[in-house]
Each structure stands twice: as C-alpha cells, then as structure tokens.
C-alpha cells in the first residue's frame, strides 16, 4: 500500500500537519504521536509542513498562540500545501485546531485522524481519549464552516493498512481539487449541430474556477494555411506523430496536415495558457481540411493534457481531473453497446482519439493510425485519416461524467469503478468490454437523470477520492454507483 501511494503520481503532494494537544491529557503522547505520523507520511512519499518541536510544546497546537504560529507557517507556505492533516494523539484542543485552519486562510481539503487507545493501558498517564476529542474537533470545524474528510475508522493506528488507504484517497482528493483550480479549457470550433448532448454552462463552470477559451476553426485553419512545409516546428511535430503509433498506411499529405494542425493547436494552447481542450470534428474538419484530429488529441491526452471530441467541454473536465488525480491518461468513450445478454457488461467505444497508453501493446488490437470508418462514407476515406484504432487493455477503471444542470443552477456528476475485460470482441475504432456491478441500475440512473452518452474513463481506482473532492469540497451533486 505504501509503495502504491508513493508511486501513484509523480507530482508530489505536500500536507500541512496539525498535531492536536490538550493540557488535561498526556502531552508526551503528542511527542511520540508526531514522530509516528511523520514516519508514515515520509514512507508514503508525502511532503510535510508542520510546526517544529521548538516552536510549541512538541510542535503541537493547543493555545491561541500555538494556533497563530501554525496559521502563519501555513500562510507562508500556501503555494506548497495541497491539503491539511489534523492528527490527534490525545484529546486535542478543538479551538486551537479550528483557529489554526481559519487564520491560515487556506481553503483546502482537511483530513481528521485520531489515534487508537490501548485498552490494556488506560491509566491517566497513557489514556489518549482521541476517540472523544475527534468529535469535538469535527464539531468545531462544522461551526467554522470548514469542510473536512474522515478516516474509514473513527480511530486508527497511523501505520495501519486502513489509514494508508485513507491517505491514498485523501491525496487523490487533493490532486483532483488542485487540477481544477484555475483550470483553463480550450473549445476549438462550434458544437456539432447534431450533438445537443454536449451543451453546457460556461458560467456554472466559472463559479467553480474553470474558464473556457474559445477559438473558431476558421481562425485556426488560417494559421495552418500560412505554415510552410519546411517549418522546423512542423517537421518536429511530423516526427512526433510518426513515432507515436504506426502510420504506415497513411498518405504523407495527410500526415503533413496533421502536423500543421498540431503546431497550430500547440501555439494556441501555449499563448492562452490552456491545460486541456475539446475539439470539433464532425464534419467540417474532414470536408474542408481533409483529416480527423484524433491523433493529435490522442497525443495530448496521453501526456495528461486531456482532449475531448465533439467540443464536449464537460467530458474534458472529467478526463482532466481524473488524469491529474491518478497520473494516468483518461479517455472519453461512449457507453455504446450491450455485450450479449450479460446485464453487467457492455461495450465502450470511440472512433477514436483514445490515448495510446490505454491500448493493449501487442497483437490484434495494438494501436495503429487508420481512417475514420463511420464518416468515411459521407466525406470520403481520403478525408478521414488520423484515427487511433485498437483495443483497450484489461484493467480496473474509474468512470466519471460531469454535467451542468442549468435549470437547477448546479454542476452534477456520477462516478464509479469497474473492470475492462478480455472478453472477445471484433470491431473497429477504439473499443473494449467493461464489467460493472449492477450495470443496469447505473444505466437507468443515467437515462432517468438525463446524463450524456459520453463518459470519461481512467485505468485506476480513484472513485472515492474524486467523489470527496467534487461533492464535499466543490459542492457538486455527485452520485457514486457501487
């Protein structure tokens, strides 16, 4: 578990640690408890900012003076801290904890942890009473309007497996929230007229700190038209495309168009400080430019700069936050087909722009560049080169759909976990078979609540941590399917 936590994401998470103390209870437990929790955090690869032992008694927080020192330390390191961990080796002073957080000015996820008592050692010298103190701390945090997360068990040892799972979920929550802070998504092109399902509210997203930057395809194609074949940036992008997946069957003229398109998108993202994109495909790009954007989108998603098709901005939001939370690329797929008569299985599919790291690596289903079979019949095969086709590899996965509910003035989502299987399937595009417990209940929920047919998937198990981030800390309405 510790190894999984430390290696889950290369971006290190740093926690602000508050060690609670209360003078009526054994203070020496704060000394030993602080050492224990720091040892666990270090083993998990987490950074820590906490009061030194010479700043207060054992570096713990009890008095108003202690709380002020802690708050000032956190303020000074605000740009480094991703979440706050409150640990109670003894009962702890609830006012000291709550004021330290309030005075720091940080609005970050907070995890409240309390140590176990040993029933064989309940003398006045060694009894913790953290069990009770945790309730008092949580009561005060609620009074102060500070949202917080809880461990699976009311009290737990800091080196126990369950607490390590709590830490893992909490770091996912921190990563997810951090990814959405000042997130900027580029909407390239207009929403396809036939896709009412990807309508959304920019204003509701802005209230959660997510901004949308728009660009007309006409303008981007104008930039492409001014590029020369010998342009070093174009040549470099062409090389990147050819090294990404096999493109042996793709005409050189189509690859060159993709390279120019990629350079133009890179320039736009760089100049407008974009983190992710949603791009129009059907069917102006094929008719008037002559390729599909799938390969470039796949390449961006594979480097965690998620890119959704059909200008599905909300799909991009879900893709991006899961990619940042897990450190693995996300894909946007359709809940597309039943799988025989198995009620808990289905087919996920897109045309596709899936990131190559999600595909199997060898044999039939290995990713290659091809043409887009669905629309080739209407715009011509020669205008649809650039899809990435193959089969997604078997893995545990998390799925997430985010949607703006304009009539209710809120953002809502559903999330859950399942399995991508090796069940036989022969088709085209990017595809796989999924297995989800009580899948029919989920499908009914999607339809009854008017959710879209698109869903973001990520090859990880991060549902609990992401749900906590979106529901508790952002206030979105989130349904978790289990």
N, C-alpha and C positions, 0 to 999 in steps of 0.2 A: 504493500500500500504506500509506504513512504517513497519508494522508487517511482511509482506511478505518479505521485503528487509532484515530485521534484522534476520529472521529465515531461509532464503533460504539456507544457508550453514553454518555449524558450524565453518569453518575456517574463521576467521575474516580478512577482507580487511582493509588495512591502506592506506590512501591517503595523499600525500604531498600537502598541500594547499597553493596557492599563491593568495594573495589578492592584486589586482592591484590598483594603485593610480596615480593621475597626479595633480600636484600642481595648475594648472589653474582651477580645478574643486573642488567642495565642499569636503574637506577632511573628514569632520565629517561623511559623508556617508560611509566612509571606516570603521569607528568605529562601526556604527550600522549594516552595511552590514556584517562585520566579525562576529559579535555576532549572526546574523540571520543564516548565513551559518553553523556556528559551532553547533548551536542548532539543525539544521536539520540533520547534519551528526551524531551527538550524538544519536538522536532519531532513526536513521536508523541502529545503532549498528556498525558504521564505525569508525575505528581508524583514528586519525588525527595527522600529524606532520606539524607544521607551526611556523612561527616566533612569539615570544612572543611580547606583546604590548610595552614592554620597549626596544626592540631591534631596532625597527624603528618606524616611526610615525604610531601609531595604528597597528603595526605589519604588515604593508603593504609593497609592493615593488614598488619603484619608481626610485630611483637613482641607479647609478652603485654600490655604496657602499651597498645599500639595496639588490641588486641582488647578490652580492658576499656573504653577510651574509646568504641569503636564500640558495644559492648553497652549502655553507659549511655545513649548517644544514642538507640538504638533503643528502650530501655525507656521513656525519657521521651516518646517519640512513638508508643508502642504502639497507641494508639487511631487513629492516622492511617495506619499502614503496613499494606498489603494483601498484600505479598509481598516476597521478598528476591532481589536480583540480585547474584550473585558474578561479577565480571569479572576476567580475568587478562591484563593487558598484558605481564607477564613470567611466569616460572615460578610465582611466588606462594608464600607460606608457608601450607602446609595447616593447621598447628596454629592459626595466627592466625585464619584463616577459620572453622574449626570452632568454636573457642572463642568468637569474637565472636557466632556464632549461638547456641551453647549458653547463654552467660552472659546473652544478651538475654532469654531466657525465651520468645521468640516461637516459636510452632508454626504457621508459615506456609509456603506454597509457596516453594521455592528453585529458581532457575534458574541453572545454571552455564555461563558463557560464557568462551571463550578466544580470544585474538587470533591471526590468521594470522602466520606468519613469511614474510618475503620471501626466496626462495632466492637472489636476486641481492645480498642484503645480510645476510650471515651472519657478520659479524665479531663479536668479543667485545663490542664496544660496542653492537651493534644486534640481536643474536640474542635472541629472546624465550624460546624453549623452553616456551611456554604449552601446546603440544601435550602435552608430558610432564607439566607441572605440573598440568594438569586431572585427570589420572589420580590424582595424589597427593591432590588436594583431595577428589575423589569417594571415594577410599579412606577418608579420614578421616571424611567425613560419614557414610559407612556404618558405620564403627566407633562413631561417636557416636549412631547410630540417628536420624539426621536425614534424612528423605526428601527427594529432590531431583529436579528435571527437567533434561533435557539438550536442547541445541540439535540441529537436524537434522544439521548437520555438526560434527565434533569441534572444529574451529576455524573462525572466520568473522569477516569484517570487520563492525564494528558498524553500518555504513551499507549493508550488502548486503541484497538483497531477501529472502534466506532467513532472515537474522537478524530482519528485520522480521516475517516470518511467525512465527518463534519467539516474538517479543514478543507478537504478537497472540494466539497460542494460550495463552501464559502469563497474559495479562491475563484471558482467558476462564476459565482455571483459578482465578485469584484471585477473580473475580466469583462463580463457581459456589460455591466454598467459603464465601465471605463471606455469600452468600444463605442458606446452610443453618445458619450459626452462630446459635444461639438462635431458630431458625425455630419459629413457633407457628401451627398449622393448626387451624381450627375444623371439627368434624364436626357438622353440623346434621342431626339425625334419625338414625334407625336404618338400617343397611344393608338395602336391599331384600331380602326373603327369597329371591327367585329369583336373587340375584347372589352366589353363593359365591365368584365370581372376585375380588371386591374385599375379601376377608378380608386382614387384615394384623396385624402385631405392633406394638403401641404401645411395648413395652419395647425391642425392637430399634431402633426409631426414636429412642427416648430415649437410647440408648447413643451415637448419632451427634449428639446435641444437638437433636433435633427433638421438640417437645412437641405433644400433641393436646389440645384443649379441646372437650368435648362439650356439646351442648345438645339437649334434646328438642323436637321440633316443637310439642308441646302447649304448652310454655312460650312459644315464640316467637309462636304464634298467640294466646296470651293477651295478650301485649304489643300485638299488632296490634289485637285486639278493643277495647282501651282507647283507641285513637287516634281523634281526631275529624277530620272531613273538612277543616276549616279550619286544621288544624295547619300552621304555617309550614314545618316540616320535610317534611311530606307534600306540600305544594304545591310545594316546591322540587324534591323527588325526582320528582314527576309531570312537571314541566317538563323535567328532565334526561332522562327516559325518552322524552318526545315529541320531543326534539331529537336523540336518539341515532340512531334509524333511523325510516323511515316506518312509522306505525302507523294509517294511515287506515281500515283495515278492522277495527280492534279496538274493541269496545264500551267506552265511558267507565268503566263499572263495573269491567271487568277491569283497565284501566289504574290505577284508583284502588287496587285490591287490590295490584297490583304495587308501587305507590309506598309503601304502608304496609309491605309486606313488606321492601322495600329499606331503609326507615328503621329497621326493627327489626334487620335484619342489620347495618347500619352501626353502630348503638348497641352491639350485642353485640361486634362486632369492635373497636370503639374501647375499650370498657371492659375487655376481656380481652386487649388488646394482640395481636390476631391479624394475621398477614401474609397469609393465604390461607384458602380454605375448600373443603369438599366437602359437597355438599348432597343430601339425599334428594329424590327426585322421584316415582318410581313407587310407588304411585299415590295415596297418602294426600293429598298436596297438592292434586291435581286433584279428588278425590272430596269432600274436606271443606273446602277453601278456595276452589277454583274457578279457579285459574290455574296455569300452569307457571312455575318460577323462572328460565327460560332467559335472559330479557332482562337481569335483574339480574346474573346470573352472567356474561353476555357483557360487560356494562359493567365489572364488576370485573376480569375478565381483560384487558380492553382497556387498563386502567391498570396492568397488571403485578401486580395482586393476584389471582392465578390462582384460579379456582373450577372444581372438577370435579364432575360429576354422579354420581348413584348412590353417594354417600358413598365415592368412590374416593380415599381419602387418598393412596395411593401414586401415583396419577395426578396429584394436586395437587403432590406433591413434585417430580415430573419437570417438570410445567408451570412451576412457580415458579422452579426453579433455571435452566432454560433462558431464561425471560423475563428474569431478572436478569442472566444471563451475556451476553445479546445486546442487551438494551434493547428487545426487540420482544415483543409478546404471544404467548403459546402457546395452543394449543387441545388439547382431549382428543377423540380420534376413535376410531372402530372401524376395525380392519382388516376391511373389510366385504364386499367382493365382488371376484371376478375381473373383469378387463376384457377381454372377448372371449377370444381364445386366446393373447394375448401373455403369456408367462410372467414378464416383468419389469414388468408393470403391474398395478395393482389400483385399487379404489375405496375411498377413505376417506370416512367419513360419521358424522354425528351428527344429533340430532333438530331443533334444535340450539341450543347456547349458545355457539357459536364467537364470538370477539371480532370486531367488525366490520372491524378493520384487515386481517384475513386475506382478506376477500372482494374480488371484483372491484368496481370503483367505478361502472361504468356498464353499461347494457344488461341483457339477460336474465341473471339470476344476481346482480344487485345486491341487497344485503341488505335485507330488509323484515321486519317483525314479522307473524307469522301464527299459526295454531293447530297443535297437535301431531297430525299425521295418524296416527301409529302407535297411540296410545291413545285417540283421539277416539271410535273405535267402541265402546269399552267404558265410557268415563266420560262421553261426550257432548262434542261440539265446543265447546259453550259453556263447558266447564270446562277447556279446554286452550289458551287464548290465551296468547301470550307467547314463542313460539319465534322465533329469528332464522334465517331461511332464506336461502340464497344459495349461490353457487359460490366456492370459494377461488381466489384468483388464482394464475397460474403463477409459480413461484419455486423457487429452490433451497431445500431444507429439511433440518432435522435432526430425527430421530425418537429418542425415548427412552422406555423402560419401566423402571420401578424396582419391585422386588417384595421382600417379606420372605420368606426361606426359613426358616420356623420350625423345621423338622426339623433343619436344619444350623446354626441359630443365626447366620445371617448375612443381610446385605442383598445382593441381586444385581441386575444390570441388563443391558440390551443397548442399543446405540446405533449409529447410522449416519446416512448422508446420502443424499439422493435428490433427485428433481425432481417438483414439482407441475406438471402439463402442461395444455395447452389442448385435449386430446382431447375430442371431443364426448360429452356425457352429459346426459340429461334425466331428472331425478328430483326428489325433494323433500328437505326438511331442509337441512343444511349439508353440502356434498359437494365432491369433487374427484377427479381421477385422478392417481395417483402412479406414478412410474417409479423402480425401484431395481435396480441391477445385481445379478444373481444372486438375484432376489427369492425364488425357490423355496427356495434354501438358507436364507434368513432365516426363511421361513415354517416350514420343517422344524425349525429351531432353536427357534422359539417353541413349537411343539407338543411337541417331544421334551422340552423343559425346563419345560413346564407354565406358561408365561407367560400373562398375561391377554390378552383380545382388545382391550382399550383400549391406546392408545399416545398419548403427548404429541408434538405436532409444533410446530416453530418455524421461521419463514421466515428461516433463517440457516444458515451453515455453521460449526458450532461443535463438532463431534463430538470432535475431537482434544483440545481444551482441557477439555471436560467430562469425557471419559473419564479424563484425567490427574487431575482433581480427585477423582472418585469412587473410582477404583482405587488410585492411588498414595498419596493423602493421607487418604482416609477408610477405605481398606482394604476397600471393597466389591468383590465379584466382578463384573467388567464384561467383556462380550463386545462387541467392535466389529466390525460387519459391514462388509466392504469388497469 
